[in-house]
Amino acid sequence: FVVILEDANAAGLAVVGERLRKKIEDAVFEFDGKRIPITCSIGLAEGQVVGAEQEFGVELFACADTAMYRAKNSGRNCFVVETLVMNPGAPQSIERSRSKPVPVMA
């Protein structure tokens, strides 16, 4: 699923990511009287664009998708935040920065 938050920065996304992760982890799912543990891997992305906005949405979704797969490959039950900066006039028009996967605190 996708959640869109306006004016959210990387720190705010980290708070949202941890809240979602914890709520899902703490939820009780049962089937045939047996508890089924559920966890999640969350990819979050924030970004800014200078100039042409046409490709920004596509790049931001790709950035969030990459972050989600990084979370999955980091042991799951965590989140990763990535930042996308697009400046079509710059020599390197797309820059990405990544957070480290946030481990689960036991």
LINNORQUI-V68222 format. One line per field, one symbol per residue. phi: phi as a letter, one per 40 degrees, with the letter a starting at -180 (. if undefined). burial: I if it has 9 or more other ideal C-beta (glycine too) atoms within 8 Angstrom, else O. A space follows every 50 residues. Layout:
phi=???
burial=???
//
This chain:
phi=.bbbbcgcbdccccccdcccdcccccccbbafgbcbcbbabbbbabaabb hccdcccccccccccccccccccbhgfabbbbbbbbbdccdbcbbbbbcc dccccc
burial=OOOOOOOOOIOIIIOIIIOIIOOIIOOOOOOOOOOOOOIIIIIIIIIOIO OOOOOIOOIIIOIIIIIIIIIOOIOIIIIIIIIIIIIOOOOOOOOIOIIO IIOOOO
//
